[in-house]
Structures are given as structure tokens and as C-alpha cells.
Amino acid sequence: QVQLVESGGGLVQAGGSLRLSCAASGRPFSNYHMGWFRQAPGKEREFVAVTYSSGGSTYYADSVKGRFTISRDNAKNTVYLQMNSLKAEDTAVYYCAADADYYRRSREAYEYDYWGQGTQVTVSS
């Protein structure tokens, strides 16, 4: 079992920045692919970014590429999402998630094994 707790959400003006954190506890953090997803009202949960367990390679949704940066600190059992140049359309509840399957390297929400409770990000235009 892995427990995930997000923090760092809030209200920010368009063009501003926020950094989300996700602290993990339980089984060894370094074994998991760690992803960020978001869900806006009335929309399905969508992939934002992932950092893979081996080598820390990353992948981003086209909508955030160049503006968001995902990183992980295995010593602190924490994954981060630095969000710059925020837009109104980035408003959503942001969730971190852990995928225990080393070979899957998924970007599909339904394939992730553990989820945090979410943190609200609101971008005012």
C-alpha cells in the first residue's frame, strides 16, 4: 500500500505559478511511476505528467508541455509539479497517483494503483 498526500494548491492569477507536492508513504517510493492528473468540473480526469521510476524520464500532456515540470525526490518520497504561465483552463483538482507496474508506463488514469485526495488549483483570468 502507498498513501499519497497532495499539497500546494490555491488561487493564482493567470500567468502566475504554483508548485504542487505529493508526499508518499508506505512501500518504497522509488519503485513507482508517479503521475499527475487533473479533473475540471464536468470533465473526465485527464493526464498531465508522469515521471518514470527508472532513470526519472518524464512525459507531458501537450496542453502543459513547456509550462509544467514534474520532478521527484526519492530520498524525500515526494513528487512535485511546478506549474508556470498558468491559464484559466488549468483550473481543476489536481491528483497525484502511483503506478506499481514497472513495464506498463501508463498515462491512463484507470491503470494507476494509488491516488491522493486531490488539491484544488484555481486560475483567475
C-alpha positions in Angstrom: 0.0 0.0 0.0 1.1 3.6 -0.7 -0.5 6.6 0.8 -0.3 9.9 -1.2 -1.0 13.4 0.1 -1.0 16.4 -2.2 -0.4 20.0 -1.1 0.3 23.4 -2.7 -2.9 24.1 -4.5 -4.6 27.5 -4.3 -5.8 30.6 -6.2 -3.5 32.3 -8.6 -3.8 34.9 -11.3 -3.3 33.9 -14.9 0.4 34.0 -15.8 1.4 33.0 -12.3 3.0 30.0 -10.8 2.3 27.3 -8.3 4.2 24.2 -7.1 2.3 21.1 -6.1 3.8 18.5 -3.8 2.8 14.9 -3.3 4.2 13.1 -0.3 4.2 9.3 -0.3 4.4 6.8 2.5 4.3 3.1 2.6 6.2 0.9 0.1 9.4 2.1 -1.5 8.6 5.2 -3.4 11.4 4.8 -6.0 9.7 1.7 -7.4 6.7 3.6 -8.7 5.9 5.6 -11.7 4.4 8.8 -10.4 1.8 10.8 -12.3 -0.2 13.9 -12.0 -3.7 14.1 -13.3 -6.4 16.8 -13.1 -10.2 17.0 -13.3 -12.2 20.1 -14.1 -15.9 20.3 -13.2 -18.0 18.3 -15.7 -14.9 16.8 -17.4 -13.1 13.5 -17.2 -9.9 13.1 -15.3 -7.0 13.8 -17.6 -3.3 13.0 -17.7 -0.9 15.9 -17.0 2.6 14.5 -16.5 4.5 11.4 -15.3 7.9 10.6 -14.0 9.0 7.0 -14.5 10.7 5.0 -11.8 13.7 4.0 -13.9 16.0 6.9 -14.7 13.4 9.5 -13.9 12.4 10.1 -17.5 9.3 12.3 -18.0 6.3 12.7 -20.3 3.8 15.6 -20.5 0.4 16.2 -22.0 0.6 18.6 -25.0 -1.5 21.1 -23.1 1.1 21.7 -20.4 4.3 21.0 -22.3 6.8 23.8 -21.8 4.9 25.3 -18.9 4.8 22.4 -16.3 7.7 20.4 -14.9 7.4 17.2 -13.0 10.2 16.0 -10.7 10.8 13.5 -7.9 13.0 13.3 -4.9 13.2 9.7 -4.0 15.1 10.5 -0.7 12.1 12.6 0.4 9.5 10.3 -1.1 8.0 13.3 -2.8 7.0 14.2 -6.4 6.5 17.8 -7.5 4.6 19.6 -10.2 6.0 23.1 -11.0 3.3 25.0 -12.9 4.3 28.2 -14.7 2.4 30.5 -17.0 -0.9 29.3 -15.6 -4.0 29.7 -17.7 -7.7 29.8 -16.7 -8.1 26.4 -18.4 -5.6 24.9 -15.9 -8.3 25.3 -13.2 -9.0 21.8 -11.8 -8.5 19.5 -8.9 -5.0 18.0 -9.3 -4.3 14.5 -8.2 -1.1 12.6 -7.9 -1.1 8.8 -8.5 1.3 5.9 -8.3 1.6 3.1 -10.8 3.2 -0.1 -9.5 3.7 -1.8 -12.8 7.2 -1.2 -14.0 6.6 -2.3 -17.5 3.3 -0.6 -18.1 4.5 3.0 -18.2 0.9 4.1 -18.4 -0.7 7.5 -18.9 -4.2 6.2 -18.4 -5.9 7.1 -15.1 -7.6 3.8 -14.7 -4.3 1.9 -14.7 -2.9 3.7 -11.7 -3.0 1.9 -8.4 -2.9 4.5 -5.7 -4.3 8.1 -5.6 -4.1 11.1 -3.4 -7.2 13.1 -2.2 -6.5 15.9 -4.7 -5.7 19.6 -4.3 -7.7 22.5 -5.9 -5.9 24.8 -8.3 -7.9 27.9 -9.4 -6.5 30.3 -12.0 -8.3 33.6 -12.3 -8.3 35.4 -15.6 
